[in-house]
Amino acid sequence: MKPRLYLPRGNFLGMNGNYTAGVLEGLSHFFPESEQLIDKAVAHVECAR
């Protein structure tokens, strides 16, 4: 059984691991298939800046 607590380490897709970045990192940890979707969303936000 996987642990139920995941502590973000930061530097996930260039994010710092704090706040929502930590939530996204945890989501990717427990649901690895979500990483591609998160990566696309981060790239979209960075392009909009």
C-alpha positions in Angstrom: 0.0 0.0 0.0 1.3 3.5 -0.9 1.8 5.9 1.9 -1.1 8.4 2.4 1.0 11.3 3.2 3.3 12.9 0.5 5.4 15.9 1.4 6.3 18.0 -1.7 10.0 18.4 -2.4 9.7 21.3 -4.8 11.2 21.7 -8.3 8.3 19.8 -9.8 8.0 21.2 -13.3 10.0 24.2 -12.1 7.6 25.0 -9.3 8.7 25.6 -5.7 6.5 23.0 -3.9 4.6 25.6 -1.9 0.8 26.1 -1.9 -0.9 24.9 -5.1 2.4 23.8 -6.5 2.6 21.3 -3.6 -0.9 20.1 -4.3 -0.1 19.5 -8.0 3.1 17.7 -7.1 1.1 15.5 -4.7 -1.5 14.8 -7.4 1.2 13.7 -9.7 2.7 11.5 -7.1 -0.5 9.6 -6.4 -1.8 9.8 -10.0 1.2 9.8 -12.3 -1.0 9.9 -15.4 -1.9 13.5 -14.5 1.6 14.8 -14.9 1.2 15.4 -18.7 -2.0 17.4 -18.2 -0.3 19.4 -15.4 2.8 20.0 -17.6 0.6 21.3 -20.4 -1.3 23.6 -18.1 1.9 25.0 -16.6 3.3 25.6 -20.1 0.1 27.4 -21.1 0.3 29.7 -18.1 3.9 30.5 -18.7 3.2 31.4 -22.3 0.4 33.8 -21.2 2.8 35.8 -19.1 
